Amino acid sequence: MHFRKRRLSREYSKQNKVRLIRGGKEYFELTLSLINKATESIHLQTYIYEEDETGREVANALKAAAKRNVKVYLLVDGYASQALSKSFIADLENSGVQFRFFEPLLKSRHFYFGRRMHHKILTVDAEFAITGSKNISNRYNDMPGVPAWLDLALFMEGEVVKDLCILCSKTWNGFHVTRQHINCETKRVFDFTEQEATEIRVRRNDWLHGKNQISASYTEMLRKAESHITILCSYFLPGKPIRNLLSRAAKRGVKISVIVAGKSDVMISKNAERWLYDWLLRKNIQVYEYEAAVLHAKAAVCDKKWVTLGSYNINNLSAYTSIEMNVDVRSAAFAQEMEHTLQDIMQNESILITTETHLKTKNIFKQFIRWASYQGLRLLLYLVTFYYKRNSLH
């Protein structure tokens, strides 16, 4: 037991600083600032990259960095970013940016539609990183008269960035590269003060490669929570194992609050979520619908002690199909900051769904639509998860 505790504790690096970023203009200003300051290397990996004002602004910064002889790697998902034009990509490559699609939709050897690269990471010079739920598109930025979707991200500086850089390098190379072929070293020695230093670990989910670390983080939270958990999730459709853990935690007196989307970009998912409201309310789990804009963030905080944040939604798509990346932060100060942020979102930007208010939205037709959405998503998950060429893994 003593050995196991030591091994688990080593998963966290300690020499790190972390800051919470609430999406929109703040996120993209920081992203551009880091790219403009890069001197050695940049890894940018994202699910959605769109060729709009925001996408072009980031692309221009990447091209300028490449012309300064910075090694720039841009990896986007082959399904979600397939609309990028050939001219846009050619312009990037002609400027020195190394561009690649992750699993092009119709050219993949795996024929595994559901396995998409869903994480969002920027690393710069193996010293600085941003990660969270933010894609590169106008909808995630504050545009004139149109507020950004709600996203959260972490700006990190320190030892954890090397781990993120290594992960980016492996993803770029299709997970076949070894550490000796990865250049993620920095000459900087991190020595933060006791007040600044924060324990952080990188967590991955990639079912095809046997990685379920983010799922394990949520399992640990729900099993060990003593007083309360607050979950922020854009597509909240927990499978049976997580529902069992939620039920047990609530039964032993843990206060659980879940913030979900009120306005959603995927209505079938929203309808399926509302099918689960009856179950959540019966278990005394508080449900809030975020109303200020579209909710896209994914995070949780437990007992004012630790936080998990990243690209992972609590649903089976994230658990068993997509490649996801979160970071866990163990810090009472940071966890309290996160709790304050989520409390503000619940109180000032969301509405509480009670049994009474939920009843007012129900009728036979709506309940059928919600049930059909829920069952339809379960079927879709099965189809995209288990139909692939097994021999492609060898």
C-alpha positions as CSV (number, residue, x, y, z in Angstrom):
1,M,0.0,0.0,0.0
2,H,2.8,2.4,0.8
3,F,4.4,1.8,-2.6
4,R,1.1,2.4,-4.3
5,K,0.6,5.7,-2.6
6,R,4.1,6.9,-3.6
7,R,3.5,5.8,-7.2
8,L,0.2,7.6,-7.5
9,S,1.6,10.8,-6.0
10,R,4.3,10.9,-8.7
11,E,1.7,11.4,-11.3
12,Y,1.5,15.0,-10.1
13,S,4.3,17.5,-11.0
14,K,4.7,20.2,-8.4
15,Q,6.6,23.0,-10.0
16,N,3.7,24.6,-11.8
17,K,1.7,27.9,-11.9
18,V,-1.9,27.8,-13.1
19,R,-4.5,30.4,-13.9
20,L,-8.1,30.0,-14.9
21,I,-9.2,31.5,-18.2
22,R,-12.8,32.1,-19.0
23,G,-12.8,31.8,-22.8
24,G,-13.7,34.5,-25.3
25,K,-11.5,37.5,-25.9
26,E,-9.3,36.7,-22.8
27,Y,-8.4,33.3,-24.2
28,F,-7.6,34.4,-27.7
29,E,-5.5,37.4,-26.6
30,L,-3.4,35.0,-24.4
31,T,-3.1,32.5,-27.2
32,L,-1.9,35.1,-29.7
33,S,0.5,36.6,-27.1
34,L,2.1,33.2,-26.4
35,I,2.4,32.4,-30.1
36,N,4.0,35.8,-30.8
37,K,6.6,35.2,-28.0
38,A,7.6,31.7,-29.1
39,T,11.2,31.1,-29.9
40,E,11.6,27.3,-30.2
41,S,8.4,25.4,-30.8
42,I,4.6,25.5,-30.9
43,H,2.1,22.7,-30.8
44,L,-1.5,23.6,-31.5
45,Q,-4.0,20.8,-31.5
46,T,-7.7,21.3,-31.7
47,Y,-10.9,19.6,-32.7
48,I,-12.5,22.4,-34.7
49,Y,-10.5,24.9,-36.7
50,E,-12.6,27.2,-38.9
51,E,-11.5,29.5,-41.6
52,D,-13.1,32.7,-40.2
53,E,-11.8,35.9,-38.7
54,T,-10.6,34.1,-35.5
55,G,-9.1,31.2,-37.5
56,R,-7.2,33.6,-39.8
57,E,-5.9,35.7,-37.0
58,V,-4.4,32.6,-35.2
59,A,-3.1,31.3,-38.6
60,N,-1.3,34.6,-39.3
61,A,0.4,34.4,-35.9
62,L,1.5,30.8,-36.6
63,K,2.8,31.8,-40.0
64,A,4.8,34.7,-38.5
65,A,6.2,32.3,-35.9
66,A,7.3,29.8,-38.6
67,K,9.0,32.6,-40.5
68,R,11.0,33.3,-37.2
69,N,12.3,29.7,-37.5
70,V,10.0,28.5,-34.7
71,K,9.0,24.9,-35.3
72,V,5.2,25.1,-35.6
73,Y,2.9,22.0,-35.7
74,L,-0.8,22.4,-36.3
75,L,-3.0,19.3,-35.9
76,V,-6.7,19.4,-36.4
77,D,-9.4,16.8,-36.4
78,G,-10.1,15.3,-39.9
79,Y,-13.8,15.3,-39.4
80,A,-14.6,18.4,-37.4
81,S,-12.2,20.6,-39.4
82,Q,-12.7,19.1,-42.9
83,A,-14.1,22.3,-44.2
84,L,-10.7,24.0,-44.2
85,S,-9.9,25.0,-47.8
86,K,-6.9,23.7,-49.8
87,S,-5.7,27.2,-50.3
88,F,-5.8,28.0,-46.6
89,I,-3.8,24.9,-45.8
90,A,-1.4,25.5,-48.6
91,D,-0.8,29.1,-47.4
92,L,0.1,27.7,-43.9
93,E,2.5,25.1,-45.3
94,N,4.1,27.6,-47.7
95,S,4.8,29.8,-44.7
96,G,6.6,26.9,-42.9
97,V,3.8,25.7,-40.7
98,Q,3.6,21.9,-40.5
99,F,0.0,21.0,-40.9
100,R,-1.8,17.6,-40.5
101,F,-5.3,16.2,-40.2
102,F,-5.9,13.6,-37.5
103,E,-7.6,10.7,-39.2
104,P,-9.0,12.2,-42.4
105,L,-12.6,11.1,-42.6
106,L,-12.4,9.2,-45.9
107,K,-8.7,8.3,-45.9
108,S,-8.2,6.7,-42.4
109,R,-6.8,3.2,-42.3
110,H,-8.9,2.5,-39.1
111,F,-12.3,3.2,-40.5
112,Y,-13.3,4.1,-36.9
113,F,-15.6,7.1,-37.3
114,G,-16.2,7.8,-33.6
115,R,-12.5,8.0,-32.7
116,R,-11.9,11.8,-33.1
117,M,-9.2,13.9,-31.6
118,H,-11.3,16.1,-29.3
119,H,-8.6,17.7,-27.1
120,K,-7.5,21.3,-27.3
121,I,-3.9,22.1,-26.4
122,L,-1.4,24.8,-27.1
123,T,2.2,24.4,-25.9
124,V,4.9,27.0,-26.4
125,D,8.7,26.3,-26.0
126,A,7.9,23.5,-23.5
127,E,7.4,26.2,-20.9
128,F,3.8,27.5,-21.4
129,A,0.5,25.8,-22.2
130,I,-3.2,26.4,-22.5
131,T,-5.7,23.6,-22.4
132,G,-9.4,23.4,-21.9
133,S,-12.5,23.2,-24.1
134,K,-11.9,26.0,-26.6
135,N,-11.8,25.4,-30.3
136,I,-10.5,27.9,-32.9
137,S,-13.6,29.6,-34.4
138,N,-15.6,32.8,-34.1
139,R,-18.2,31.1,-32.0
140,Y,-15.7,30.6,-29.2
141,N,-14.5,34.2,-29.4
142,D,-16.2,37.5,-28.4
143,M,-17.4,38.9,-31.7
144,P,-19.2,42.3,-32.1
145,G,-22.7,41.9,-30.6
146,V,-22.3,38.1,-30.1
147,P,-20.8,36.8,-26.8
148,A,-18.6,33.8,-26.9
149,W,-19.8,30.3,-25.9
150,L,-19.0,29.6,-22.3
151,D,-15.6,27.8,-22.1
152,L,-13.0,27.4,-19.4
153,A,-9.3,26.9,-19.9
154,L,-6.1,26.7,-17.8
155,F,-3.0,28.7,-18.5
156,M,0.0,26.7,-17.1
157,E,3.6,27.4,-16.7
158,G,6.0,24.8,-15.4
159,E,6.9,21.1,-15.4
160,V,3.5,19.9,-16.6
161,V,4.1,21.6,-19.9
162,K,6.8,19.1,-20.8
163,D,4.2,16.3,-20.3
164,L,1.7,18.1,-22.6
165,C,4.4,18.7,-25.2
166,I,5.3,15.0,-25.2
167,L,1.6,14.2,-25.6
168,C,1.3,16.6,-28.5
169,S,4.3,15.1,-30.2
170,K,3.0,11.6,-29.8
171,T,-0.4,12.5,-31.1
172,W,1.2,14.3,-34.1
173,N,3.1,11.2,-34.9
174,G,0.2,8.8,-34.5
175,F,1.3,7.5,-31.1
176,H,4.1,5.4,-32.7
177,V,7.0,7.7,-31.7
178,T,9.3,7.0,-28.8
179,R,10.5,9.6,-26.3
180,Q,14.0,9.8,-27.8
181,H,12.4,11.2,-30.9
182,I,10.6,14.0,-29.1
183,N,12.1,17.4,-28.4
184,C,10.3,18.8,-25.4
185,E,13.2,19.9,-23.3
186,T,13.7,23.4,-21.9
187,K,16.7,25.0,-20.3
188,R,14.6,26.8,-17.8
189,V,14.6,25.5,-14.2
190,F,11.2,26.1,-12.6
191,D,11.4,27.2,-9.0
192,F,8.1,28.7,-7.9
193,T,7.3,30.0,-4.4
194,E,5.3,27.8,-2.0
195,Q,2.3,30.0,-2.6
196,E,2.6,29.7,-6.4
197,A,3.6,26.0,-6.8
198,T,0.6,23.9,-7.9
199,E,0.3,20.1,-8.3
200,I,-1.0,19.2,-11.7
201,R,-1.2,15.9,-13.7
202,V,-2.2,15.2,-17.3
203,R,-5.1,12.8,-17.8
204,R,-6.1,11.1,-21.1
205,N,-8.9,9.0,-22.4
206,D,-8.3,6.9,-25.5
207,W,-10.2,3.7,-25.3
208,L,-8.5,2.2,-28.4
209,H,-5.1,2.5,-26.5
210,G,-6.5,1.4,-23.1
211,K,-6.4,4.9,-21.6
212,N,-9.3,5.8,-19.2
213,Q,-7.6,8.2,-16.9
214,I,-10.2,11.0,-17.0
215,S,-13.0,8.6,-16.4
216,A,-10.9,7.3,-13.4
217,S,-10.6,10.9,-12.1
218,Y,-14.3,11.4,-12.1
219,T,-14.8,8.0,-10.5
220,E,-12.3,9.0,-7.8
221,M,-14.1,12.2,-7.2
222,L,-17.5,10.6,-6.8
223,R,-16.2,7.8,-4.6
224,K,-14.2,9.9,-2.3
225,A,-16.2,13.2,-2.1
226,E,-17.0,14.1,1.4
227,S,-19.2,17.2,1.2
228,H,-19.9,18.5,-2.4
229,I,-19.1,18.3,-6.1
230,T,-20.0,20.8,-8.7
231,I,-20.0,19.6,-12.4
232,L,-20.0,21.8,-15.4
233,C,-20.7,19.8,-18.6
234,S,-21.9,20.8,-22.0
235,Y,-23.2,17.4,-23.1
236,F,-24.1,15.6,-19.8
237,L,-25.2,12.0,-20.5
238,P,-23.6,9.8,-17.9
239,G,-23.6,6.1,-18.6
240,K,-24.7,3.6,-16.0
241,P,-21.4,3.3,-14.1
242,I,-21.3,7.1,-13.5
243,R,-25.0,7.2,-12.7
244,N,-24.4,4.6,-10.0
245,L,-21.6,6.6,-8.5
246,L,-23.7,9.8,-8.6
247,S,-26.5,8.0,-6.8
248,R,-24.3,6.5,-4.1
249,A,-22.5,9.8,-3.5
250,A,-25.9,11.6,-3.2
251,K,-27.2,8.9,-0.9
252,R,-24.3,9.3,1.6
253,G,-25.0,13.0,1.8
254,V,-22.7,14.6,-0.8
255,K,-24.3,17.7,-2.3
256,I,-24.0,17.4,-6.1
257,S,-24.7,20.3,-8.5
258,V,-24.7,19.9,-12.2
259,I,-24.6,22.8,-14.6
260,V,-25.8,21.9,-18.1
261,A,-26.7,23.7,-21.3
262,G,-29.9,25.6,-21.6
263,K,-29.1,26.7,-25.2
264,S,-27.4,23.9,-27.1
265,D,-25.8,23.5,-30.5
266,V,-26.8,19.8,-30.5
267,M,-30.5,19.6,-29.8
268,I,-30.7,15.8,-29.8
269,S,-28.2,15.9,-27.0
270,K,-30.2,18.5,-25.1
271,N,-33.4,16.5,-25.5
272,A,-31.6,13.4,-24.2
273,E,-30.3,15.3,-21.2
274,R,-33.8,16.4,-20.3
275,W,-34.9,12.8,-20.4
276,L,-32.5,12.3,-17.5
277,Y,-33.7,15.2,-15.4
278,D,-36.4,13.1,-13.7
279,W,-33.7,10.6,-12.5
280,L,-31.3,13.4,-11.4
281,L,-34.0,15.2,-9.4
282,R,-35.2,11.9,-7.8
283,K,-31.6,11.4,-6.5
284,N,-31.6,14.9,-5.0
285,I,-29.0,16.1,-7.5
286,Q,-29.3,19.8,-8.3
287,V,-29.6,20.7,-12.0
288,Y,-28.9,24.2,-13.4
289,E,-29.4,25.2,-17.0
290,Y,-26.9,27.8,-18.2
291,E,-28.8,30.6,-20.1
292,A,-26.3,33.4,-21.0
293,A,-25.0,31.7,-24.1
294,V,-24.2,28.2,-25.4
295,L,-22.4,26.2,-22.7
296,H,-19.3,24.3,-24.0
297,A,-17.1,24.0,-20.9
298,K,-16.2,20.8,-19.2
299,A,-15.0,20.8,-15.6
300,A,-15.6,19.6,-12.0
301,V,-14.5,20.7,-8.5
302,C,-14.6,18.5,-5.4
303,D,-14.6,19.4,-1.7
304,K,-12.7,22.7,-2.3
305,K,-9.6,20.5,-2.8
306,W,-9.2,19.5,-6.5
307,V,-10.3,20.2,-10.0
308,T,-10.5,18.4,-13.3
309,L,-10.8,20.4,-16.5
310,G,-10.4,19.9,-20.2
311,S,-12.2,18.4,-23.2
312,Y,-14.0,15.5,-21.6
313,N,-17.7,15.5,-21.4
314,I,-19.5,13.1,-19.0
315,N,-20.9,10.8,-21.6
316,N,-20.0,7.5,-23.3
317,L,-18.7,9.3,-26.4
318,S,-15.9,10.9,-24.4
319,A,-15.4,7.7,-22.3
320,Y,-15.2,5.2,-25.2
321,T,-14.6,6.9,-28.5
322,S,-12.9,10.3,-28.7
323,I,-9.4,11.1,-27.7
324,E,-9.7,13.4,-24.7
325,M,-7.4,15.4,-22.5
326,N,-7.9,16.9,-19.1
327,V,-5.6,18.1,-16.3
328,D,-6.2,17.5,-12.7
329,V,-5.2,20.3,-10.3
330,R,-4.7,19.6,-6.6
331,S,-4.8,23.0,-4.8
332,A,-7.1,24.3,-2.2
333,A,-6.6,27.9,-3.4
334,F,-7.3,27.1,-7.0
335,A,-10.2,24.8,-6.2
336,Q,-11.8,27.6,-4.1
337,E,-11.4,30.0,-7.1
338,M,-13.1,27.4,-9.3
339,E,-15.9,27.0,-6.9
340,H,-16.4,30.7,-6.7
341,T,-16.6,30.8,-10.5
342,L,-19.1,28.0,-10.8
343,Q,-21.2,29.5,-8.0
344,D,-21.3,32.8,-9.9
345,I,-22.4,30.9,-13.0
346,M,-25.2,29.1,-11.2
347,Q,-26.5,32.2,-9.4
348,N,-26.2,34.8,-12.1
349,E,-26.3,33.1,-15.4
350,S,-28.3,29.9,-14.9
351,I,-31.8,28.8,-13.8
352,L,-32.4,26.1,-11.2
353,I,-34.4,23.2,-12.5
354,T,-36.8,22.0,-9.8
355,T,-39.3,19.2,-9.9
356,E,-42.0,21.8,-10.2
357,T,-40.4,23.7,-13.1
358,H,-39.5,20.5,-14.9
359,L,-43.1,19.3,-14.7
360,K,-44.2,22.5,-16.5
361,T,-42.0,21.5,-19.5
362,K,-43.3,18.0,-19.8
363,N,-46.1,16.5,-22.0
364,I,-46.5,13.3,-23.8
365,F,-45.0,14.6,-27.1
366,K,-42.0,16.2,-25.5
367,Q,-41.3,13.2,-23.3
368,F,-41.4,11.0,-26.4
369,I,-38.9,13.2,-28.2
370,R,-36.6,13.2,-25.2
371,W,-36.8,9.4,-24.8
372,A,-36.2,8.9,-28.6
373,S,-33.2,11.3,-28.5
374,Y,-31.7,9.4,-25.6
375,Q,-32.2,6.0,-27.2
376,G,-31.0,7.3,-30.6
377,L,-27.8,8.5,-29.1
378,R,-27.2,5.2,-27.4
379,L,-27.6,3.4,-30.7
380,L,-25.3,6.0,-32.5
381,L,-22.7,5.5,-29.8
382,Y,-22.7,1.7,-30.4
383,L,-22.3,2.2,-34.1
384,V,-19.4,4.6,-33.9
385,T,-17.6,2.9,-31.1
386,F,-17.4,-0.8,-32.1
387,Y,-17.2,-0.8,-35.9
388,Y,-13.5,-0.6,-36.8
389,K,-10.8,-2.7,-38.3
390,R,-9.1,-4.5,-35.5
391,N,-6.1,-5.4,-37.5
392,S,-5.3,-1.7,-37.9
393,L,-4.1,-1.6,-34.3
394,H,-1.1,-3.9,-35.0
